Amino acid sequence: MRSLFDLRGQVVAVAGAAGAFGSVISQELIRQGCSLAIFDKNTDGLKQLASQFDSDRVYFRTFDVTEEAECQLALQAAFERWERLDGFVNCVGLFEIISATEMPEEIFSQIIETNLSAAFLMCRTAAKIMIPQKHGRIINIASVSDSISNPGYAAYAASKAALTHLTRVLAVEWAEYSITVNAISPAICDTPLTHSFLEQGNNREYVQSRIPMGRLLEPMDILGTVILLLSQSGSFITGQAIHIDGGRTIS
């Protein structure tokens, strides 16, 4: 009998695959026996990631997540290669911390476009492939900022709160096709996106002090939940924002 968490043979697409979360998720899914379609705007990082895997089990392509036509071409090519798409994991994100009175409008718009609008475009592109299959799992990587309020987070927190509610709406729309849509909301992690912020003043110490478990999140911390949501064990979980935060949202 296969394990309830067995992912062998699944085809999963990962957007933002060259990033801190996307690369760790991609590596784990390969270890779990999946075939992968990996996407990112970072061509060099994507090629480096793909070089770690058996070429028969990976397809990679660079594309702009804010352009729906490019997203459609990428996911359709992956579908044509394996003739199925079991899962889609959206790890794309933009992180800028600027006070509301000083934030340029174009920065606010860019964060919303990347973290929310692009997520919508990618999710519905994946869903259009999954609906005829009557099967699929969609995961958005959100943030604890979907629930907590910090100064300087006007754009980022708004985008992640909207993303988790978008996730709920899409879950309702696509449930009849046996497509689950969930969000994973991690606490802050030291990544290339957040490192400069954490190194400013006493930000690192302050952030850690607000997490009851006393440390920052590591990308590995979310892997169990990704596996759960993609596996048979997660078949009746949908519309949820699962916080992996060392207690941050309850402190």
C-alpha positions in Angstrom: 0.0 0.0 0.0 1.4 3.4 -1.0 1.9 6.0 1.8 -0.7 8.7 2.2 2.1 11.1 1.6 3.5 9.4 -1.5 4.2 11.9 -4.3 5.9 9.5 -6.7 4.9 10.1 -10.3 3.2 13.4 -9.8 3.9 16.3 -12.1 4.3 19.6 -10.3 5.1 23.1 -11.5 7.0 25.5 -9.3 7.1 29.2 -10.1 9.8 31.2 -8.5 11.8 28.1 -8.4 15.3 29.7 -8.2 14.4 31.6 -5.0 15.0 30.5 -1.4 11.7 28.7 -1.0 11.3 27.5 -4.6 14.7 25.9 -4.8 14.3 23.9 -1.6 10.8 22.9 -2.5 11.9 21.8 -6.0 14.8 19.7 -4.6 12.5 18.0 -2.1 9.9 17.2 -4.8 12.5 15.6 -6.9 13.6 13.5 -3.9 9.9 12.5 -3.5 9.8 11.2 -7.0 8.0 14.0 -8.8 8.6 15.3 -12.3 9.0 19.1 -12.3 8.3 22.1 -14.4 10.3 25.0 -12.9 10.0 28.6 -13.7 11.7 31.8 -12.7 12.8 35.2 -14.2 16.3 34.4 -13.0 17.7 32.5 -15.9 21.1 31.7 -14.4 19.6 30.5 -11.1 17.0 28.4 -13.0 19.7 26.7 -15.1 21.8 26.0 -12.1 18.8 24.4 -10.3 17.8 22.4 -13.3 21.4 21.1 -13.7 21.0 19.2 -10.4 18.2 17.1 -11.7 17.8 14.2 -14.2 16.8 16.0 -17.4 14.0 13.4 -18.0 12.3 14.7 -14.9 12.6 18.4 -15.3 11.4 21.1 -17.7 12.5 24.7 -17.1 11.7 28.0 -18.7 12.2 31.6 -17.9 9.2 33.9 -18.0 7.7 37.1 -16.6 5.0 36.1 -14.1 3.1 39.3 -14.7 2.5 38.3 -18.4 -0.3 35.9 -18.7 0.5 34.8 -22.2 4.0 33.8 -21.1 2.6 31.9 -18.2 0.2 30.0 -20.4 3.0 29.0 -22.8 5.2 27.8 -20.0 2.5 25.7 -18.2 1.1 24.4 -21.5 4.5 23.2 -22.6 4.9 21.4 -19.3 1.5 19.8 -19.7 2.3 18.6 -23.2 5.5 17.0 -22.1 3.9 14.9 -19.4 0.2 15.1 -20.4 -0.8 16.0 -16.8 -0.4 18.6 -14.2 -1.0 17.5 -10.6 0.3 20.4 -8.7 1.3 24.1 -8.9 3.3 25.9 -6.3 3.6 29.6 -6.5 6.8 30.9 -4.7 7.0 34.2 -6.5 7.2 37.2 -4.2 8.6 40.8 -3.9 9.5 42.2 -0.5 10.1 45.9 0.2 9.7 47.5 3.6 9.2 51.3 3.3 7.0 53.6 5.5 3.6 54.4 4.0 4.4 58.1 3.8 7.6 57.5 1.9 6.7 54.6 -0.4 6.7 55.6 -4.1 3.4 54.7 -5.7 5.2 52.6 -8.4 6.8 50.4 -5.7 3.4 49.8 -4.1 1.9 48.9 -7.5 4.9 46.7 -8.3 4.5 44.7 -5.1 0.7 44.3 -5.6 1.3 43.2 -9.2 3.9 40.6 -8.4 2.5 39.2 -5.1 -1.2 39.3 -6.0 -2.0 39.9 -9.7 0.7 37.6 -11.0 -0.5 34.9 -8.5 -4.0 35.2 -9.9 -2.8 34.8 -13.4 -0.7 31.8 -12.6 -3.3 30.1 -10.5 -6.0 30.4 -13.2 -3.6 29.2 -15.9 -2.9 26.1 -13.8 -6.6 25.7 -13.1 -7.5 25.8 -16.8 -5.3 22.7 -17.2 -6.5 21.0 -14.1 -10.2 21.5 -14.6 -10.5 19.0 -17.5 -8.5 16.5 -15.4 -10.9 17.0 -12.5 -7.8 16.9 -10.2 -5.2 19.3 -9.0 -3.4 21.0 -6.1 -2.5 24.7 -6.0 -0.3 26.2 -3.2 0.5 29.9 -2.8 3.4 30.9 -0.6 2.0 33.8 1.4 3.3 35.2 4.7 2.4 35.7 8.4 2.0 39.3 7.2 -1.4 38.2 5.9 -2.5 38.4 9.6 -0.2 40.6 11.5 0.6 44.3 11.1 4.1 45.8 11.1 5.2 49.3 10.3 6.6 49.7 6.8 4.6 46.7 5.5 1.7 48.5 3.8 2.3 47.1 0.4 3.7 43.7 1.4 1.1 42.9 4.1 -1.8 44.1 1.9 -0.6 41.9 -1.0 -0.2 38.8 1.2 -3.6 39.3 3.0 -5.2 39.7 -0.4 -3.4 36.6 -1.6 -4.7 34.4 1.2 -8.3 35.6 0.5 -7.8 35.1 -3.2 -6.8 31.6 -2.3 -10.1 31.1 -0.4 -12.2 32.3 -3.3 -10.4 30.2 -5.8 -10.8 27.2 -3.5 -14.6 27.7 -3.5 -14.7 28.2 -7.3 -12.7 25.1 -8.2 -13.7 22.7 -5.5 -16.2 21.0 -7.8 -13.3 19.9 -10.0 -11.5 18.3 -7.1 -8.9 21.1 -7.2 -7.6 22.2 -3.8 -6.2 25.7 -3.3 -4.3 26.6 -0.2 -1.7 29.1 1.1 1.3 28.5 3.3 2.1 31.5 5.4 5.6 31.4 6.8 7.3 33.6 9.3 10.2 35.7 8.1 13.2 33.8 6.8 16.7 35.1 6.0 16.7 35.1 2.2 18.3 37.3 -0.5 15.0 39.2 -0.4 15.0 39.9 3.3 18.6 39.9 4.3 19.3 43.6 3.9 16.2 44.3 6.1 17.3 41.9 8.8 20.8 43.4 8.9 19.5 47.0 9.5 19.8 48.1 13.1 18.4 45.6 15.5 15.8 44.2 13.1 17.0 40.6 13.3 17.0 40.6 17.1 13.6 42.3 17.2 12.0 39.9 14.7 13.4 36.9 16.6 12.1 38.2 19.9 8.5 38.3 18.5 8.7 34.6 17.6 8.0 32.4 20.6 10.3 29.6 19.4 13.1 32.1 19.3 14.4 31.7 15.8 13.8 32.7 12.2 12.1 30.3 9.9 14.2 28.1 7.6 13.0 27.1 4.1 13.1 23.5 5.2 10.4 24.2 7.8 7.6 24.4 5.2 8.4 21.2 3.3 6.2 18.9 5.4 3.2 21.1 4.7 3.9 21.2 1.0 4.1 17.4 0.9 0.9 17.2 2.9 -1.0 19.5 0.6 0.2 17.8 -2.6 -0.4 14.3 -1.3 -3.5 12.1 -0.8 -3.5 13.2 2.8 -4.3 16.7 1.8 -7.2 15.8 -0.5 -9.9 17.4 1.8 -7.9 20.5 2.8 -8.8 23.5 0.8 -9.1 27.3 1.2 -6.7 27.4 4.1 -3.8 29.7 5.0 -1.5 27.5 7.1 0.8 29.5 9.3 4.3 28.1 9.8 5.6 30.7 12.1 7.0 29.3 15.4 4.0 30.9 17.1 4.4 34.4 15.7 0.7 34.9 14.9 -0.3 33.9 18.5 2.3 36.0 20.4 
